[in-house]
């Protein structure tokens, strides 16, 4: 007989779910995780990781095309779409296998199927369509003192823009195209939309991005998004802001979109359309309604330690609301399980969660934008440093970018940092650590940054905010 009673049962094995399961096991909880499709969830299998594999292929293709800029020769440059996708799927498979290994290593039971909560402490798991991995526990009735919902999110679908998997894609289809379309319309300019626009443009597609808001990358600082937009347009990406796709007319192998912009209407025909208008939490079919569990705008409502309004039931990650990021889900899960254990962890400060977009150029940010700081009536100092003033950036042939920092003028507290340029997604964590430690400008100025590195720009931007910049 399979063991059916646990201390902690987690529904969903994405980054939030599997990391929480590992931490629960480390803390001595008898732990199980329920999964219906694939270990690692969307992020490892169809999101964060495989998209970065695709973008890496596009990046190398771009550099091969510009080999002469580096004193190199490369002839007959081309790409194989099937091989590009195959590599991406292999990367995802490797990580999927890795999650399975981690579950075994940490003695976390994997229950295969689709879960519904019957009552606090009671979960019924029904069989799913996907094949269970070896050693997984079967569907059935299970009990747990603590139930953590980590079911993630799925692409949002707007009326009239419904994906059909052939002509109108979500990120699922965009990640494994049978061929690269000659033309592409991307609806939505958040991280997902912009990353795919960047990928397909680099591989030669004519790309148009439509955004209903006045600016692309709506959560980013105005100055950063303006810089990024100019860069995208220089690459040949057409961008329409304050514009709405009101209708899609599908043909045999193309789609004509009706776009409303500034009181005018135009049509654009493209071979394929990507709908990237956000995501919505997976809260259906979990039994939440009969439990009286509170939801809002498609997400589960939780307190700072991920407790819902029903005792013994918690929610983490995308399903508990924005920002819908894998690293937020992971940390949220750790805080949740440590609170259950009674370790009194600090609640998550969402202002200190970095955001990264892996387009070309990359974009990374943390904390308040300049406008948000002004809206809070904070007297601020702003510092900037361009990539063109950095020796390493020039040596890399990547001298277009910007680092921007925002300080509280009164206290010297670092309120926000925003970057656009090559590898800024690897740089932003320096500012995240600084903000978490409540570092002031004086301490950042006193820190020695290695030369020659891109990271030197982080110090130079701080110096600029205080009139002490050295290399500009």
N, C-alpha and C positions, 0 to 999 in steps of 0.2 A: 504494500500500500504506500502511495506517495504521501509525503509529509504535507499537511495542509494548513498548519498553524505557524504563524510567524509573528515576530515583534513588529517588523516594518515591511509593508508591501508597497512597491512603487509601480505605478501604471505608466509605462512608457520608458524606453531605453535610449532616448536621445542623450546629448551631453549632460543635461540636467539630471535625468533619471539614472544613468549608469554611474556618474560621479557620486551622486547621493547614495547609491547602493554601496559603493566602495567605502565611502566614509562611514556609513551605518555599520558595515561589517567591521571596520577598524575599531569602532566604539563598542563592539561586543553585541550588537543587535543581531538576532537571527533574521536574515533579510532575504526577500524574494523580489524579483522584478518581472513584470508582465509585458510582453511584446507581441504584436500581431503581424508585423511585416519584416523588419530587419533590425538587428542589433546596431545601435549607434544612431538610430532615428534618421530624420531628414538631413541633419547637418553632415554626418559622416558619409551618408550614402547618396544624397541628392542635393546637398547645399554647400556649406562652407568649404569642405575639403575638395570634392571633385571640381567645383568651379575654379578653385585656385590652380588645380592641375591644368584645366583648359586655358586659363589666363597665362600660365607659365609657358605653355606651348606657343600661344600667340606672341608673348614677349620675345621668345627666342627667334621666332619667325621674323619679327620686326627688326631685331638686331642683325639677323642674317641679311636682310634686305639693305641694311645700312653698314655693311661690313667695310666698305671703302672709307667710311668716316673714321674707322679705327686702324687704317693702314692695312686692311685685310682684303682678300679676294674670295668671293663666293659666287659661283655661276649657277644658272638654272635653278634659282630658289623656288621651291614649291612646298606644298603641304598635302598630306593625305588625311582627309576628314575622318575616315574610319579609324585610322591609326591614332589620331588625336583623341577621339572619343574612347578608343580602347584603352589608351594609357590612363585616362581619367577614371574609367570604370575599374581598372586594376588597382589604382590608388585607393578608391573607395572600398574595394574588396579586402585589401590588406588591412585597412583600419577596422572594417567590420569584423574580420577574424580576430583582430587585436582586442576588441571589446569582449568577444566570447572568451578569450584567454583570461582577461582580467576578472570576469565573473567567476570563472573556475578557481583562479588563484586566490580570490577573496572569499570563496565559499558562498557566493550569492546564488541562490536557486533561480533559474530562469523558467518562467511559466509561459508556455506558448499559446497565444489566443487573444481574444478580444474581451476586455474586462468591463464589468458594470458593477457599481456599488449598490448592494441591496439595502444595506443599513450600516451605520458606523461599526467598523470591525468585520464586516462581511462583504466578500467580493465573489461574484460568479464569473468564471472565465469560459467563454464559448470558443469553439474551434474557429480558426481563421483559415483563409484560403491559401496562405503561404506555408511552405514546408518548414516544419519545426527542426531546429538544429539538434544534433545528437546530444542526448542527456537532458533535454528540456522536460519539465513536468507537464503533464497533460491538462486539458481543460477540466473544469470542475469547480467545486465550491471551496473557497479558501477563507481563512480568518487571519486578522492582524490587528494588533492594538493601535497601530498608526498606519494610515493609508495616505500616500502622497501621490497626487495627480501630477503627472509630468508628460501629458499627451501632446504637447507642442502645438503647432499651427499649420495651416494649409493656405494655398493661394486664395486671396479674396476674388470673388467672381462678381462682376457688375452686369446688370441687365443689358442685353444687347451686345455684350462683349465676351460672351461665354466661350471659353476655349473648346476646341473640337479635336485637339491633339494632332491635326494634320496641317491646317492653315493658320489657326490661332493657337499659340502655344502658352503654357505656363513655363516655369523654370525647369520642370521635369523634361518636357520635350526639347526645350532649348539646350539642355545639357547633353543630349544624345541625338543630334540631327543626322539624318541619313546623308545629307549633303549641306554645303554652306549656301544659303540663298543669296541671289544676286542683290536683292533689296529686302530691307527689314524695317518694320515700324514697331517701335517700342512705346507702349503706353505706360507712363509712370517713370519718374526719374529719381527714385530712391536708390539705395545701394544695389538692389537686385537688377533694376532696369539699367542703370548706368554701367554696371559690370558687364552685362551681356551686350550692351551697345558698344562698349570698348572692345570686347572680344571679337564680335562679328565684324566691326569696322576694320580692325587690324588684319583680319583674314580676307578683306576685300569687299565686303558687302556695303552697299549704299544704305546708310542708316539714318532714320528720322526718329527723334525722341519727342513725345508729346507729354507735357506736364500741365495739369489743371491749375497749379499754383503759380505765383509770379516768378519763382526761381526754381532751378533744378536743385537736387540734394537739399530738400527743405529744412532739414535739421541742422545744416552746417552754417557757419559764420558767413555773412554776406560777402565779405571780401574774398574768402576762400572759394566760395561757389562761383563768384565772378571770374576769378583767375582760372578755375577749372573749366568753366563754360568756354572761355576764349581758347583754351587748349583743345577742347573737344572739337570746337568749330574749325580750328586750324587743321585738325586731322581729317576734316570733311564730314563730321557728324552734323546733321541739320537738327536744330533744337527749336521747338515751339513751346513757349511758356504762356500762362494764362489762356490755355487752349484746351478744348475738350473734344474727345472722339465721341460723336453722337450716334454713329451708325457704321456698321461693317457689312459690306456687300461681298459675299464670297463667290469667286469664279472657280473654274476647274483647278487652276494652279496659282491663284493670286487672290488678294483681298483689296478692295477699294474702301478706304476709310473716309467718312465725312467728318471734317474737323471744323469746329466753331472757334474762332479766334477774333477778339476785338470787334464783335458785331458782324464779322464777315464769315463766310463759309467757303471752304475749299475742299478738294478731294485729293487724296494721295493713294496711289496704287503700289502695293509691295507684294513680293512673293509670300512673305510670312509676317505674322504679327506676334509679338510677345506681350502678353498682358502681365504687367508687373505693378499692380495697383494696391500692393500691400498684402498682408496675411491676416487670417482670422483664427482664433483659438479653437482647438478641437474639444468642444465641450458636449457634443451630442452623444447620445447613446451610452452615457455613463451613469444614468440614473440620478443625475443631479437635481432634477425638478422634484421628484418625489421625496428627496432628502431635505428639500427646502434650502439648498445651498445657493448662496447669493452670487449672481453673475451680473456683469455690466459690460455693455458693448462687446459681447462675444468672448469675454474673459472672466475667469473666476476671481472674485474679490477676496483679497487676503490682507493680513496685517503685516507689520515689518518682519515677522518671523515666519511668514507663509501660512499662518493659521487661517482657515476659512471660518465662517460663522457656525459650522457644525463641528463639535468637539471630536478630536481624533482624525480629522480629515484636513489635509494640507494641499497646497498647489504651488508649483514652482515653474519657472521658465516662461516660454511664450504663452502658455495657457493662462498664466496669471497676469498678463499685461506687459506693456512696453517698459523699457526698450527690449525688443524681441531679438536678443543676441545670445549666442551659445555661451559666452563667458559669463553673462549675467545669470543664465540658468544654472551653470555649475556652482557659482559662488552662492547663489540663492539657496540651492539644495544643501550645501555644506552648512550654511547658517541655520537652515531649518532643522536639520538632523542634530546639530550641536545644541540647539535650543531644546529639542525634545529630550536630549540626554541630560540637560540641566547645566551645560557648560557656560551659559550666559554669554554667548557671542555678541559682538557688535552687530546691530542691524545694518543691512546694506544701505550705503549712501549712493543713490542712483546718479547723483551728480558726478561721482568719481568713476563711472563706467565708461571706458573709452569706446569710441565708434570708429570703425575702419571700413573704407571702401577700396577695393583692390582693382580699380580701373587704371588706366594710364593717362595722366599721372595719378598716383595713389593719393588718397585723402584720409586724414586721421584727426581726431579731435577728442577733447575731454573738457568737462566743466562748462562754464557759461560762455556764450558768444558775446561779442561786444555789445550787440543790441540788447541781449537779455540782461547784461550787467547794468546798462543804462536804464532799462525798464524798472530795475530794482532800486533806482536812484542811488547807485553806488558811484562814488567819485573814483575814476579809474586812471591808470597809466597803461598805455598800449605800446608794445614793442614789436618790431618786425625785422626780419632778416631774410634777404632773397638768396636763393641758391647760387645766383651768379657771383656772389661774393665769397663762395666757399671753394677752396682748392680741390677737395676730394670730388665735389660735384662736377667741377670743370674737367678733372681727369677722367671721370666716368663718362663724360659727354652728356651729362644730364644736369645742365645748369639752369633749368627752368623750374622754379618752385618758390615757395614762401613758407616761413615759419612765423607764427604770430602768437604773442602771449598777452594776457590781460591780468593786471594786478590791481588790488585795492590800494589806492593812493595813500590812504590813512594808515593801514596796518602792514603793507607789503605782502599781504597774502596773495598767492597765485590763485586766481579765480578760474582761469581757463587757458587752454592752449589749442591751437588750430594749425594744421599743416597741409600743404599740397606739394607733391613732388615725388621723386623716386624714393622708394623704401621708407616713406614716413610711417607706414604701419608698424615698422620695427622700431621707430624712434619714439613714438608717442608714450610708451610705457615709462620712459624716464620722467616725464612730467606727471604721469599718474602716480608714481611712487612719491614724487615730491609733494604733490597735493595731499596724498594720504598721510604723509608725515607732517603736514601743515608747515611746509618749508616756506621761508620768506625769500625775497629777492636777494638779500645779503648772503644767505647761505648758498644760493645758486651761483652768485657771482664768485664766491670763494671756492667753488668746486672746480677742480681741474679736469677739463675734457681732453681726450686724446687727439693728437694731430698726426696725420690728416684724416679726419673723419667727418661724415655728415653731421654727427652729433654736436660738433662745435657750433653749428648754427643755433642750437637750442640755447647755449650760453649767450651768443651774440644778440639774440632777440631779447633776452633779459637785459643785457647791457643797454640795448637801444631804448628800452622803456625808461631807463634812468639817465639817458644822455651820455652814455659811456661806450657806445659801440666802437669797436676797434678796426674792423676790416671793411667798412663802408664809408 
